[in-house]
Amino acid sequence: MARTKNPAVRSMLIERAAQLLRERQPVTLRGLVAGTAVSTMAVYTYFDGMDGLWRAVRQEGFTRLAARLSEVPDTDDPVHDLAALGSAYLANALANPDLYRVMFDAGFALEDAPAADATLERLVVAVESARATHRFRHDVDPLDLATQSWTIGHGLAGLVATGPLPPAALGYGIPLLTALFVAAGDDPERCARSVASGWSVS
């Protein structure tokens, strides 16, 4: 009879991997279980080896991102919502910098790629809403604009959460997103207000 797996052990191993990354330590079998009550076999039991662990660590990053984005409410101002989603993206990267580094390591597949893709879909839906309410031009492609918006957030996250720029640089998101959305057809003054009201990285 197969042994019942303990979800707490799985979570612990993922957290240990993130901790070792944070401490700039090599992520090894022995390092993962050092000081715990489990053996190195746990990595095989729960992940089928180190490759499986890295897939799980990547997925955990997207799981936490999805949870953070789910806290952003939809309002009657889709441009505000786009900025708020970008702000939440950055807040997640700042809260989980070690997982954030691994999220985009395409050397390892994701456990659930559609779940990861769903995080971008939130931006796509907001762009569609902005287009439907005539904030953006009708010829704006929602996926293209959502991807451009994500690129701005990802660049800031990489330079602040895991890079050389200070947290004050996160404020650059406001003029960058405002310029992007004005180019998509939004009124400059209205756009600036919407973006500023949605952008509150903490």
N, C-alpha and C positions, 0 to 999 in steps of 0.2 A: 504494500500500500504506500502510495506517495505521501511524503510528509507535507503537512500544511505549511505554507509559507507565511511568514510573519511580515506584514507590510512595514512594520516599524524597522525591521532589519534592512529592508530594501531602502527605505528613506535614509537610514543612518549611513549606509554606504555611499549614497549620492552626496549627502552632506559632508562626509569625510573627504570625498574627492574634491569638492568645492573648497574645503578647508585647506587641503594640501596645495591646491592651486594658489589660494590666497597667501599661503606662507612660502610660496615659491619652492615647494618641496616636490620631489618626483612622486608621481602617483603610481605606486607599486602595490602588489598584492599584500605584502607585509605592512606597508605603510597604511593601507586602508583599514586593516584590522588591528593595528597596534593599539593596545590599551582598551580593547573591547572584549566582549565575551564570545565573539564569533571567530571562526577559523577562516583561513584563506579560501576554503571550499565554498564559503558563502557567496563569493563573487561568481562562481560557476553555478551555484544553486539558483541564484536570483537573476543572473544576467548572462549565463552561458559564457563567461569569460570577460576579459577586459574590453573587447570591442563592444560587447553588449552593455557594459557599464557606461562607456562613453556615449552610446546612443541614448541611454536613459538620462544621463546628465544633460545632454543637449535638449532632450524633450522636457526635462524639468524646467529649463530656462523658459521655454515657450509656455509651459503650464502656468508658471508664475506671471508671465507677461499677460496671458489671457485673463488671469484672475484680476490683475491690476486694471486692465482695460474694461473688464466687466463692471468695475466700480464707477466708470464714467457714464453719467446719465445722458440720454438723448434729450435735447432741448429743441425749441423752435428756431434756433439759430445754428444751422449746420456748419457754418464757418467757425463759430465758437467751438462746436463739437470737434472739428478737425484739430484745432489747436489744443483742446483739452486732451484728445487722444495722444497727440504728440508729446504733450507734457507728461502724461501717464507713462508713455513708453520710456522717456528719459528717467522718470522717477524709479521705474523698475530696474533700469540699468544701474542707477546709482545705488539702489538697495541690494542688488545682486551682481556686483561687477565680475565675480569669478565665473558664475554661470553664464553671464552675458558673453564673456570671451569665448566660451565653448559653443554657444548657441549657433554660431555661424561657421563652425568648423565643418565644412562639407566633406571632410575626409571620412566622416562616420555618418551613416544614414540615421534618419529619425525613426523612432518607434511608431509615430503617428503623424505623418507628414500633413494630412488634411487638417488636423487640429492646429498645427503650426501655421498653415496657410490661412486659417480662420482669423488670425490676428490681423492680417492685412485686409481681410474682407471687411472688418469694421470701418476702416478708412474708405474703402470703396463705396460702402453704403452711404457714408456721410457725404462723399463727393456727389453721388447720385442725388441725394436730397438737396444739396446746394444747387445742382443743375436744375432740378425739378422746380425749385422755388425761385429760379432766375437770378440767383447770386452768381452762378457761373454760366458761361455760354453753352448753348445746346450742343455745340460741336466738341466740347471737352470730353475726352475719353476718361471715364472714372478710374479705370485701372492705372492708366498712365499717370494721372495726377496724384492718385493715392501713392503710387510708387515714388514719385518725385518728393512728395511730402515725407514719406518714410525715409528717403535718402537723406534729407536734411536732419531728421531726428537721429538716424543711425550715425551720421558723421559727427554730430555733437556728442552723442553717447561715447563713441570711440575716442574722441579727443579729451573728454572730461572724465567719464567714469573709469576708463582704462588707459588714459593717455596723459599728455602734458599740460592741458589747459586747466585753469582754475574754474571752480563752479560758476563764477560770475559770467563766464563765456556762454552759459546756457541762455542768457538773455538775447544772444544773437538769433535765437529761434524766432523771436517776434518779427524783426524786419525781414528775415529770410522767408518765412511763411507768408507774411503780408505781400511781399513782392510776387511770390508764386501765385497767390490767389487773386491778386489784382490782374496779373497777366492772364488768368483764366476767366476774367470778366467782371470781377467784383468791384464795387465802388471803393475807391481808395480810403476815404474816411471811414466808411462803415466797416470795411475790412479790417482796418487798423484797430477799431474798437473791439470787434469780435475776437480777433486773434489775441489782443492784450488781455481780454477778459477770460479767455480760455487757457492762457499760458501761465501756469503757476507751479513750476517744478519745485518740489520740496524734498 
